[in-house]
């Protein structure tokens, strides 16, 4: 311990050892000591020396410190000292006095070399990732700082090691959930370094729910009013989203754009913004621009633009745009952000056109912004931002272009208010060259790819001075060109004229109609001027080439062939092509062609517009070819052009038809969607009603066979209908069906009575027939109950008939014997006449009796058959009626049982309804009193019950 006291500065005898010797002894102690306390004290001493003797500690102790990390993981204190020592060795975050002693280059090289030594063994980085997982503050925090320093020194190499390490990125994502703010905040810094320029790691971090956690942190810290932690989180979000289409789509699909809206709720009091708030809001605006950057795929940008409009983010940005007291740099960045949110999106552009500034009277936001653009006292960056906003508003927006140009036309000029067109004309002809250039470029964007507006702009007339006739806008532009104004002004006007005349033969004719224009252009091109004027010469050559290429030969003196001959005589074809090439070779042209946003270091560098560079690239080649073409080739080309124009007209016509059909189709689709939704709603309602009707029908089918109902029964049915919402028509229908069943029942009873009366009539008719047998008559009166007796009597009649037939046959035999006797007896001849008369008389009587008996037998058999038929039908009817009666009795019993169940259910429902009404009254909800309605229904049901009782 005396050794350690010497190291730590305590009193010791003898000469003090040098720093290198002390570090060597400490390293030996770390390597050889068996006691953990000794090793811990040695590592602590190395930590204290590591800042002053960074090189020596790094060279001699790094291997021993790594060994400590591997072997002494059970002791968090020694691990923390070792990590801190390694951080001091590797990190370049030195104190001021050390920075004075060491140059920045030496410091960077030292940290990079030590990092390279450390990561040479990939297991060291994996070990460090494992230590970062430890919850102990003294281990986790220095581990996070060391890993961040490694990423700063050798970012790509460390990123690759972490990427291939199992769950390497996921382990580090847990740092954002740490409850200790210092570790969480340093974890954000670590992820910043980890995600730099590595799309694979960016995707992993994003899908590990980084967006949700970072947005939560920003919200917890107070959004734009938060501290530096918010700034760090925003920088990490930019790393994850910039140039990463996958993460941008994930951010949009996860509805995280909606969570950005509260960032821009700055409030009414905009005075006294802190520097940190300005920084935070600036980064927030940049993050919005990352999502809608013109360099992103068009589909992704468009979807983000729509999401920003629907969630109200664009509206919030426009509120900041029109607010007062906003710092200039925030206002400038807000204008740039709004520009890219509306660029190429018709919905957002239409909304922006409707925004008004809070002035009296209210003015459109576009007019207010243009006033700033043409005001030379405004900051240069602000004027550039307004120009960019105006360009984005007109980008692919023919409607907006038409509105701007219409403010210049004579029929729409309002003398009481300043319009956008008036501001552009004022800027175009002001004494400030920057205003001239901005106004010219803005007006060129209003004509971009719109031949109709190019023709309409020819109608614009300007009053130059009192007493002089007005001149056209085209003529005024050429007049200013010929006056020899500043280079920036002439470049802006030439860009406007080139855009105006391109692809518009009528505008070319108007331009050539002025006899001074062509000589001015040829004179400018032919002169040998300085380097600054070469750019103007190139633009003059481009304008003259456009006048040739889009010439329709309507002016005899300025036909294509004559203009070519003029160039050949006064300039020379090669010289003309060389001057034309000055444009694309210019350095400022290359800068402007890179991105749509005008970004210039100074106003003097503001020469080219991004869209104009596209026009130059398109026309340079075709103009060069047109200069060398012969007249015959021109004629052929003219014919081809006419054919193409006809074709284009046809295509335009069909496009118009298709556009109209698309609009009609869209309207029909919307109508179909509306009708479909209405149909679905109606179907759902019908299904619900059908289920209710079916339910009530089932209930009715259970009760419909009950014929006799008292007043209570009717009341229960009425309450059941009322509870279930049965319509009045359905109730009347059910009542009608009930009446039908009653009538059927009465009809069956009547038929039964008729059958009984028929049987009685049959019995009474049997009495009136006057038969000789009292027993058979008595049996007929018995009806159904004496059927067996009637059959016995019939059998007796049959036996009597058989006996009579036997007697008749005996009498016939006797008659035959008598005839034989009369024929054979001689002595009795005298009496033969009397005997014959007596025999014939007796025979006649016998035959008559036989006939009568046969007729009686026949009549009795017929009556028997009819009685049998009537008895069969009566017995079947009685059986059917008995079956129906038994069924009715069973159904009545079931109906009574169901009625009792329904009464119980109704009682429960009444209790629930009364309880709910009490709750609603307690909550203050008005409840309609239905006593009158129920009493009316009760009266109707009572009347129905009385009618049934009378029936």
C-alpha positions, 0 to 999 in steps of 0.5 A: 500500500506504500507503493500506492500512496506514492502513486497517489501523491502521498509522502514517500522516501527517495526519488519519485519514479517517472510516469512510465515506470509507475504505469509499468509497475501498475500493469505488473500489479494488475497482471500478477496480483492474486488479491482482487483488492490489489488489482482493483487499486491498481486499475483505479490508479491507471484510470487516474493516470490515463488522461495525462499519460494517455499514450503510455497507458494505452500501450502498456495497459490495454491488454491487461485491462481487456484481461480484467474485463474477461476474468473479473466480471463478478466485481462491478467496481474493477470492471467500471475502472477498466472501462473508464481507463479504456475510454480515456485512452481511446476517446479524443474528448480531451481537456482544453490544456491537452488540446493546446499541447497536442495538435488535432491531427495527432489526437485523431491518429492516436484515438484511431490507432488505439481503436484499431488495436482494440477491435482487431480482436472482434471478441473484445467488441462482443465482450463490450456488448455483453457488459453493456447489458449489465444493469449496474450503473458503474458498468453500463454507463462507461461501457456505453461511452466506450462503445460510442467512442469506438464508433466515432473512431472506426465507425464502419468496422465497428458497425460490421462487428456489431451487425454480425454479432448475435442480437448485437443491435437489439441489446443496444436498443434496450438502452432507450428503455433505461430508467436512468436518464444519463444512460438513456441519453448516452444510449441515444448518442451511441445509436446516432453513431451506430446508424450513420451511413448504414442502411442495414443497421438503420432498418434493424433499429427502426424495426426494433420500435425505435420510432415509438421510443424516440417520439415518446422521449421527445414528448416527455421532454416537452417537444420543441421546448425540450433540451438537448436530449430532444435535439439528439433524438431528432438527429437519430431520427434523421439518421434513420429516415434520410435516404432510407425508403424502407424506414420512411414507408414504415414511419408513414405506415406506423402513423408516426407522421400524425405524432409530429403535429404537436411539435409545431404548436408554438402558441401565440406568444412567439417572443423570446425563443431560446437557442435550444428551441430554435435548434429543435424546431429547425431539426423538426422541420428538416425531419419533415423535409426528409419525408417529402424530399424531391429526391425520394421516390414519387409514390412515397413522397406523395403518400407522405404529403397526403398524410401530412394534409389529412393529419393537419400538419400542413395547416400547422406549418402554414400557421407558423408561416403566417405568425408574427415574432417567429425567428428569421431562420425558422421562418425560412426553414418553414417556407422551405418545408411547406414548399416541399410538402405541397410540391406536385400534390394538387390537394396540398397546392389547393389548400395553400392557395386558400391560406390567407394572412391575418391582415386587414383586409386578409391577403392570400399567403402567396401574395404576402410571400411574393411581396417579401421576394421582390423586397430587396430589404428582406434577407437573401435566404428568405427571398430564395425560400419564397421563390422555391415555395412559389415554384413548388406551388406551380409545379405540375399545377395547371390550375395554379398557373392559370390563376397567376396568369389571370391576374395579369390579364386586362379583364381580371385586374383589380385596382383595389388590391395587389395581385400576384401578377402585379407583384411579378411585373413590378419585380420584373422591371424594378431597379433591383437585379435580384428582384428582376431575376426572381420575378422572371424565374417565377413567371417562367414557372407559371408558363412551364409546359402550358402552351395555352397560358403562353398564348394568353400572356401575349395579351398582357399590355403594360403602361410604361409612361403617361402619354405613351401607348401601352406595350406588350409584356413581351415587347417590354422584356426585349426593350429592357434586354436591349438597354444593357442592364445588369448581367443577372437581370438579362439572364433572368429575362432571357430564361423567361423568353426562352421558356415562353417561346419554346413550343409556342409558334404564336409567341415566336411569331410575335417575337419576330414581328418586332424588327429590332429583336433579331438584329439585337440577338445576332449582334450579341452573339457575334461580339467577342465579349468578356467571360461574364458576357459569354453566359448572355451570349449563350442564352441569346444563341438559345433564344435565336435557336428557339425562334428557328426551331419553333418557327411556323414560317408565317412571317416572310422575312423571318422564315427558317431558311432566311434566319439560318442564312443570317446566322451563316453570314453574320455569326457562322454556324460553328461559332453559333454552336460554340456560343450555345455550348457556353450555357451547359459548360458553366459552373453555375449551370451544373450547380443548378441542375443538381436539385430543385431548391435554389441554394446560392452562397451569394446573390451574384451566383444566382443565375440558373433555375433548375427547371431551365436546365432541363429545357436547355438539355432538351433543346441544345441538341435539336437546335444544333441539328436544326442549324445544319439542316437544308431547306428540303429537310426543313420541309420534310420536318415541317410536314412531319411536324404538321403530322405530329401536331395533328396526331397531338391534337387527336391525342389531346382530344382523346386525352380530354375525352378520357379525362372527362370519362375518368371524372365521370367514372370517378363520380360514378364510383363515388356514387356506387360507393355511397349507394353500396354503403347505403345498401349495406346499412339498409340490408343490416336494418332489414336483417335486424327487422327480419330477425325481429319479425321471425322472433315475433312470428315464432312467439305468435306461432306458439300462441296462435292456436289459443282460441279463448283469451281473456283480457289479461291474455290480450294485455300480455300480447299487447305488452309483448308486441310493444316490448319487441317493437312490432309494427302496428300493421304486423299486429293487425295482421296477426289479429286477422290470422287469429280471427281466421283461425276462430272462424275455421274453428266455428266452421268446423263446429258448424260442420260437426253440428250439420253431421249430427243433424244429418244423422238425426234426419236419417234416423227420422226419415227411417221412421217415416218410411213405414216399415213393418218392423218396430225393432228396426225403427227403434234401432234407427232412432238409436243412431250411432249407439244402436248400430249392432242392433240394426244389423241384427234386425236386418239379419232377422229380416233376411231370415224372414224373407228366406222363410217366406220364399220357402213358403212361396216355393211350397205353394208353387209346388202345391199349385203344380200338384193341384194342376196335375190333379185337375188334369187327371181327375175325371169325376171332378171335371164339372168343378174344374172352372171354379178350381182353376179360377181359385188357383189363378187368383191364389197365384196372382196374390202370391206373385203380388206378395212376392213382388212386394217382399222383393221390393221391400228387401231391395229397399231395405238393402239400399237403406242399409248401404246408405246407412253404412256409408253415412255411418262410415263418414260420420265415424271418420268425421268424429275420429278426425274431430276427436284428434283435432280436439285432442291436439287443440287441447294439448296446444292450448295447454302448451300455449298456457304454459308459454303464456305463463313463461312470457308473463314472467319474462315480461315482468322481468323486462318491465323491472329492467326497463323501470330500473334503466329509466330510473338510472337515466333520470338520475343521469339527467336524461329526459325520459318520455312518459309512455303512460298515454300510449300504453293506456291507448293500447290497453283500451284497444286491447280491451275492446278486442277482448270484449269483441272476442267474448261476445263472439 
